[in-house]
Amino acid sequence: MIEQRRLVWIFAHTLVFFLSFPQILLGWSFDFGLGFVWLVPTTLLLVCKGTGWWRGALWAGLAGWLAHSLVFYWVYVAVVRYGGASPPLGVLSVVLLAVYGAFFSALLGALAGLIKKEDFLSPLLFAAGWVVTDWLRSLFLTGFPWASLGYALHSDTWARSLVAFSGVYGLSFLGVIGGFALKFFFEGRFRLGVNYGLLVLLLHGVGFLLTEGDIRKVDSLKVGIVQGNIDQGVKWDPVRSERILQTYEKGTLEAIAKGAEIVLWPETAVPGIPEGDPALLARIRGLAEKTRTVLIVGAIGFERERGLIVGSSSASRFFDSALLVNEDGFLVDRYDKAHLVPFGEYIPFRKFLGKFLSASVAGVTATDVTSGSGPRVLRVSDLGPRGLLVGTPICYELLFPGLVRGFAKSGASFLTALTNDAWYGMTGAPRQFLAITTLRAIETGLWTVRAANTGISAFIAPDGTIISEADLFSREVLVEDIYLPGAFASPTFYVRYGDVFVLVCAGFLLIFLFFVFRRGLSPGSKITSCSS
């Protein structure tokens, strides 16, 4: 009977986890995060109720595996439809990626099993553990923190202001505290439920006080986005290259007609390799010079050893890059994506796995993409006290708060988020990725301009407000004013000090674990967990 009830809670956890993140099903877009996120920790706690630490890890791991398998269904679309893999391999990709998320759920289940009794401090302890596991997800095996709990609260306009201090991890903490409040009410422990319910309200009140009343700063800049809506299946077809290039040229002229001073093209928008094709590069440079407009274009960066002929790839390196072409038509700088997608842009342990697998970008280059040196800004102009500097995180990099923070620390005046979400198809992934990007804007306190090939392109204010956005899978041009930090503007707490909140949570957790293992806990210890 107990095990049957546990299976019910596993099913419930899988469902509420899925519903906590933006989704698109049968063409219908919905975002129920504020209604379901609180049930995610509640159901996981009930899954491991009455277990020891190792059984808690097993049950929570199973629940996490099913939940992440459902949320990561879009991986099947990317791998099979656009990656050219077989359907069985697509299913296997989803299943194996879900194992990654399940590992961290198992850690939380083990932690629940180590908590002898739920007293006033146990919710704070479990919330701290959740924060640490979400942080570890950004590091372990190069990291994949997609669907971290805090992102489910992206639309909580008051609470998300806390992110400027804590990073997204503060929202994970809040979600767990709210989950415990619900659990206490569910179990009839109303005093604890009220106490933690009040703490949730208090944190919202703090967030409200931190919310800026005016999102505008000193200087404004009109920026344009060209969303070309190029299908991933034809993106690198040489026959279509001229039409694709004309699409972006036409969109650029339309943006300039609306007053754009800088125009953005999405990740790898250029149908070719400009630095390896003088005619293609001359065409892009000519567009900037003719219109007297700065272009930041997503393209394949290219380097070859001296003496090699154009087109030779025997000793060439390829990058996922953002090219900066100034109003005089000069290619003045290039940012190379530093955090690459495993199996998408390179094959880990290539000497072994390369015999069986190929990277999904094989249509671009027959070799792995090379990673860049790390976050740095591109100097658009020397105007103003600090100059106009732009941070250009590219696609996958936006998943990592610490990496994007590096652009802000380098003095970025605003961020561009160049991405190609065509891989995801009509799934919830593009909306989930947009939600992730809004929290990067709050963490850095910078306007963020998101240029996506098939959508969702958007202008995001420093408080996370989406000022305007394009429709998914549509060809559009967006132009908006963004506002730049003044000469004496102070960076956010998160930009200045990083993951201090995570360190505090980790310290709290380590103190608890020290005392637990000092008691000589063994795998056979009879410790009740999640019991009243």
N, C-alpha and C positions, 0 to 999 in steps of 0.2 A: 504493500500500500504506500509506504514511504517513497519507494523508488518510482512508482507510478506518478506520484505527486511531483517528484523531482523532474521527471520527464515533461510534465505539464509546464513547469517553470522554465525548463530549457526551451521549449517551444515559444513560450511567452517572451523570453529574453531575445530570441532570434527575431521575433516579429517587431518588438518595440525598438530594437537596435536598428532594424531596417527603416522603420518609420521615423526615426529621429533625424535622418539626413534627407536633404532635398532629393526628390525622385521624379522621374518622368516615366509613366507607364501608359501604353496605348495612346500616346500623344497628350496625355493629361499630366500637367506639372503640378506638384504639390510639395509643401514643406510644413510638416507637422512637428518639427523639432521641439518647439516650446511646450507641446502637449505630451510628448512621449519621452523626452530625454531623462526626466526624473525617474522613470520606470526602469531604465537600463541598469543602474546600480542596484535598485531594489530587487529586480528579478534575478540578477547574478548572485546576490546575497542569499536569496531563497533557494537558488539552485544548490548552494553548498551548505545549507543549513544542517546542523547535526553531524558534520564530518570532521575528521582530523585534517591536518595540513596536506597530506599527500592525496587523500581522496577528494579533498576540496579542489586541489589542483587538477585532478583528472576530470571531475564533473564540470568545473568552470572552463577547462580547456575544451571540452566537448561543446559546451554552450557557445564559447567564443568562436570555435571553428564553424559551426552552423551559421552563426550570426554574420561572420565575415564572409562566408561563402555567398550568402544572399546579397550582401551589400556590394561585393566585388563582382557581381554578375557581368558588369560592363567589360571586364577583362576578356571574357569570351568573345565579345564583339570585336575588340581590338586585335586579338590574336588570330581569330578565324577569318573574319570578314576582310580585315585590312592587312593582317600579317601573313595571310596565305596558309596558315596551319590547318591541320585536319580537325574536325569537331572533337574527337577524343582528346587531342592535345589541348584544345581550348578548354575543355572541362577540367583536364588535369592542371592547367595553369591556374584556374580559379581555385581549385582545391588546395594546391600547394601554397598559393599566396595567402589563403585563409589560415593555413597552418601557422604562418608568421604572426597573424593577429591573435590566433588561439594561444600561442606561447605566452603572450602577455596577460591574456585572460587567466591562464593557468597560474601565473605568478600571483595574481590577485586572489584566486581561489586558495592558494597556499597561505597567503597572508590572512585571509578570513579564518582559515583553520588554526592559525596561531593565536587568534584573539580569544582568550578564555571566556570572557563575559562582556556583553555589550553594556558598557557604562557610559558616562558622559563623554569620555575622551575617545572611545572607540570609533565613532564616526570621523573624528578629525584624523585619527590614525589611518583609517581605510582610505580617506580622501587623499591624504599625503602619499599613500602607496599608489593610488591611481595616478596622481600627478607624476610620480617618479617613473612609472611604467610607460606613460604617454611620452615622457621625455626620452626614455630609452628607445622607444620606437623610432625616434629620429636619428639614432646612432647605430643600432645593432644591424650588422650586415649591410652597411651603408645607409640604412634607414628607409622606412616607408610608413610615415605617420598619417596616412590617409584614414579618415573615419575615426580620428581621435575624438574622445567624448566632447571636448570643449567646442568643437566645430558645430555641434548640434545646437549650440546657443548663439550662433552668429546673428540671429535676428532679434535677440534680447537687447534692445537699444540702450537700456540703462546698464545692465551688468557687463556688457562687452566693453564699456569704457575702462574697466579694470585691467583689460589686456595691455594698456599702455604701461602698466606697472609689472604685471605678472606674466605677460605673454599669454598665449592661448591656454596655458596650463592653469591659470586662475579660473577659467570657465569650467575646466574639468573638475577642479576642486568644488566649485559651486554646485555642479551637477550631482556630485556624490553626496554632498551635504543635504541637498533637496531630496535625493533618493532615500536617505536615512530618515528624514522627517516623515515621508510617506510611509515607510516601513513601520516606524513607531506608531503612527496612527492606525495602520492596518492591524497591528498586534495589540491595540488597546492601551499602549503606553503613552498616554496623552501628554503627560508632563514633558517627557523628552521630545515628543513630536512638536509641541508648541515651542520649546526652547530652540530647536533647530529650524523650525519654520520661521521664527523671529530672526535667526541668524541669516537665513536666506534673504529676508526682507531688508535687514540691515545692510547686507552687501549690495543689494540693489540700490538702496538709498545712497551709499557711498559712491556707487557708479553714477547715479544721477547728479551728485554734486561735482563729479569730475567731468561731466559732459560739457563740452564747450558750447556756448550759446551761439557763437559765430564761427563758422568753419572757414571764413575767408581770412587771408593774411594780407601782406603788404602789396606785393606786386602780382599781377595776373599775366597769364600766358595762354594764348589760344592754341589748342592742340587738336589735331585731327587723327582719326583712326580709319583705315581702310580695311573692312572685313570682306575679303575676296570671295569667301564661300567656295573654295576649290575642293572638290571631292578627293579624298585621300587616294582613291583608286587610280586617278589620272594625274595626280600632282606632279609626278616625275616623267610623264609621257612626253618625249621630245616633240611629238606632233602637236601637242597642246601648248607647248611653252610660249609661243608667240601670243596666243589668245590669253593665257594667264597673265603674261607681262602687261598686255594692253589693259586687262582688268584693273591692275594696280595703278597703272599710269592714269587711266581715266578717273579712278577713285581719288587719286592724289590731286588732280586738277579740280575735282569737285570740292574737296576739302579746302583747297586754297581759295576757291571762289567764295567759300563761307568764312574766310578770314584766318584759316589755320596758319600759324607761323612754324610749326613743327608737325610733320606727318609721320605716322607710324605704320609700318607693315608688320604683319604677324611673324611668328617663328617660321623660319625657312620658307618665307613667301616667294623669294626669287626662284624662278624655275631654271636653276643652273648654278654655276659656281663663279661668281663675279671675278674673284681674284685669279681665277684660272682661265678666264675668258675675257680678253681685253675689250671686245665689242660689247659684251653684256655690261661690263663695268662702265664703259663710256656712255652707254645709254642711260644708266641710272644717274651717273654724274651729270650728264647733260640735262636731265629732268630737274635736278636740284638747282643747277646754274641758271637755267632758263626761267624758272619760276622764282628764283631767289628765296628758296625755302629749304630749311634743314630737314633731311630725311633720316629716320632711324629705321633700318630695314632688317628683317630677319633673313638670314642667308647662310649658306654653307661657307664657313671660313676655310681658307686653303693656304697651305705652305708647302713648298717643295725645296729640296736641296738645290743649291746652285749648280747649274749645268744641265739640269733635266729639262727636257722639252715639255711644252704645255700639253697637258693631257696624260702625261706619264704619272702613274700612281705607285711605282715601285718603291719610292722613298718619300712619298708625300704624306702629309698629315691633314686630316679634315676636322673641322670644328663646327659646333652648332653655335652660330654667332649672331651678334647685333652689329651692323655696320653703321657708322655715323658719317654721313656725307653732309658737308656744310653748304651754306648758300652760295659759295663760290664754286661748288662742284668738286671739291676735294674730298677724298676718302681720308678723314683725319684720324679716325680711331676705330677700334674693333674690340668688342667684349666677347670673350669665348666662354660658353657655359662650362661651369666648373663641376657641378654635381650631375653626373650623367645617369641615365636610366639603365639599370642592369637588364640585360637581354633585349633591351630596346635600342640602345645606342652602343653598347659594347657587351662582350661575352666575358663574364668573370671566369677566371681559370681557363683562359682560352686554349692553352695547350692540351687540356683534357676535354673540356666541354665543347670546344670548337669543332671537334670531330663529329658531333651529333647535332649541334644547334647553329643557327645563324641569327644575327641581330635583325630586328625588325626594320632597321634603316638600310637594309641591303639594297633597296632601290635607289638610294642616294650614293652610296659608296660600297665597295666590296670589302672594305676594312672597317675596324672599329672607329668610332668617333673619338677624338682626343679631347681630354678634359682641359679646361683653362686653368689659370693660376689661382683663381679665387675672386671674390667680390671686389670690384673697383668701379669707380664712376667714370663716365665719359664727359669731357668738357665741351659743352655746346657753344659757349661764348664766354668772354671775359667781362661781360657787362655786370654791373652791380658790385657790391662789396666783396662777395665771395665767388662771383662768376656763376654762370648757369651750369650746374652739374646734374647729370641724370644717372640714376642707378637702373640697370637693365637686367633684373633676374629673368631667366628664361624658363618657362614651363615648369618642369619637375622641381626646379630650385625653389619655387614658391611654396613648396611643402615644408620648408625648413626655416623656422623662425630665426635661428641663429645666423644662418647664411644671409637672409634678407636684411637682418640687422646690420650686417657688414657693409652694405651699400649706404645705409643711413649714417653709420659711424664715419664713413669716408667723406661725408658732407653732401650727399645727394640732395638736390633741391626738390626733386620729385622722383617717383618710380614709374618705369614702364614695365608692364608684365606681358612679354611676348610669348604667345603659346599657340599650339596647334591641337585643338581638341577634336579634330575630325575623327581621330582614332576611336572615340567613344560612341559614335553613332547617336541615335536618339534615345539615350539612357539618362540616368540621373547624374552621371559623372560630370558633365559640363557645369551643371548648377552647383554641385558639391565643390568643384574647383573654384568657381566664382565666390562661394561662401568662404573658402579658405583664403582667397586673395583679400577679401574685405578685412580679415583679421590682421593680415600683414600690414595693411594701411594704418590700422589703429596702433599696432605695436610700434611702428616707425614714426607715426604722426605726420605722414607725408601723403600728398595726393598721389593716387596710383591710377595709371592709365593702362587698361587691359586691352591689348590688341590680339584677337583670336581669329584664326583662319575661318572657321565655320561658326564661331560664336562660343561663348557669349562675351563679346567685346563690351567694355563698360568704363565709365568714369567713376572713381570711388574717392570720396572725400576722406580726410584724415580721421573722421569719427566713424567711418565704416558705412556711411550713407551712400547708396548707389544713385548718383545724380542722373545718369542716363545709361541705357543698355540697348544693345541690338538684339534682334530675335535670333534664335538658334537656327542654323542652316538657312541664312538669308544673306544676300549681298547688300551691304549697307556702308554708308559713310557717316561717322559721328564726329561732330566738332563741338567742343565745349571750352569754356574758360576754366583754367585751374589756377590756384593761388599758391604763391611760393612763400617759404618762410622768410621773415625779415632778417636783417643783419644780426640782430641780437636774440633771435628765437632760440629757445632752449630745446635740445633733443628730449625725447620722452625718457622716463626712468628706465624703461626696458632697453632703449638704445644705449644709454650711458652705462648701465650696470649688468645687463643681460639676465640670465636665469637665476637671479638671487632667490626668487620665490621657490624654485625647484630645489635649490640647495638647502633652504630652510626645511622644506618637506622631507628631503633626504636625511637631514640631521635628525629630525624627529623620528623617522622610521628606523634609522640605525640605532638610536638609543633604545627603542623598543626591542629590536632584534637582539641587541646585546644582552638585555636582561632575560629575554626568552631563552637564549642558548646558554646563558650562565646557569640556568636552572637544570641544564643537561637534558633538554628535550630530545626524545628519540622518536623515530617514525611510528612506534607503537603506542605512543602516549595517547591517553584518552582525553582529548580536549574537545569540548563542544564549541561549535562556531555558529554564529548567527542565531543564537538561541536567546530567549528572553528570561 
